[in-house]
Amino acid sequence: MSFANIIGGILFGGVGFVAFAYGKKQLNFKLMAMGVVLMGYPYLIPNTFLLYSIGILLTVGLFVVRD
């Protein structure tokens, strides 16, 4: 596990936590689910490029699911 993976995990995990908390406040289960996925997927992806690629796609997906 490299330093870039750790930073990516913290970054996308934090975004996922905020999405989960916001979804819980708004009673939006799609946002809550996306938040859980964002918090959990860094544990499963060892490749740094793939970690950031998936994280960016999921973060952009938050704005699509939000509505």
C-alpha positions as CSV (number, residue, x, y, z in Angstrom):
1,M,0.0,0.0,0.0
2,S,1.5,3.3,-1.1
3,F,1.2,6.8,0.3
4,A,-1.0,7.7,-2.7
5,N,-3.4,4.9,-1.9
6,I,-3.7,6.0,1.7
7,I,-4.4,9.6,0.7
8,G,-7.0,8.4,-1.9
9,G,-8.7,6.3,0.8
10,I,-8.9,9.1,3.2
11,L,-10.1,11.5,0.5
12,F,-12.8,9.4,-1.0
13,G,-13.7,8.0,2.4
14,G,-14.3,11.5,3.7
15,V,-16.4,12.4,0.6
16,G,-18.4,9.2,1.2
17,F,-18.9,10.1,4.9
18,V,-20.2,13.5,4.0
19,A,-22.5,12.0,1.3
20,F,-23.8,9.5,3.8
21,A,-24.5,12.1,6.5
22,Y,-26.2,14.4,4.0
23,G,-28.3,11.6,2.6
24,K,-29.3,10.6,6.1
25,K,-30.4,14.1,6.9
26,Q,-32.3,14.4,3.6
27,L,-33.7,10.8,3.9
28,N,-32.2,10.1,0.4
29,F,-31.3,6.4,0.4
30,K,-29.5,6.7,-2.9
31,L,-27.0,9.2,-1.5
32,M,-26.6,7.1,1.6
33,A,-25.8,4.0,-0.5
34,M,-23.3,6.0,-2.6
35,G,-21.7,7.2,0.6
36,V,-21.3,3.7,1.9
37,V,-19.8,2.6,-1.4
38,L,-17.4,5.5,-1.4
39,M,-16.3,4.7,2.1
40,G,-15.8,1.0,1.5
41,Y,-14.3,0.6,-2.0
42,P,-10.8,1.9,-1.2
43,Y,-10.2,-1.2,1.0
44,L,-10.8,-3.5,-2.0
45,I,-8.7,-1.7,-4.7
46,P,-4.9,-2.0,-4.5
47,N,-4.1,-0.2,-7.8
48,T,-3.6,3.5,-7.3
49,F,-4.8,4.5,-10.8
50,L,-7.9,2.4,-10.5
51,L,-8.6,3.7,-7.0
52,Y,-8.6,7.4,-8.1
53,S,-10.5,6.6,-11.4
54,I,-13.3,4.8,-9.6
55,G,-13.3,7.4,-6.8
56,I,-13.7,10.3,-9.3
57,L,-16.5,8.5,-11.2
58,L,-18.4,7.7,-7.9
59,T,-17.9,11.3,-6.7
60,V,-19.3,12.6,-10.0
61,G,-22.1,10.1,-9.7
62,L,-23.1,11.7,-6.4
63,F,-24.2,14.8,-8.3
64,V,-26.3,12.7,-10.7
65,V,-27.9,10.7,-7.9
66,R,-28.6,13.7,-5.7
67,D,-31.6,14.8,-7.7
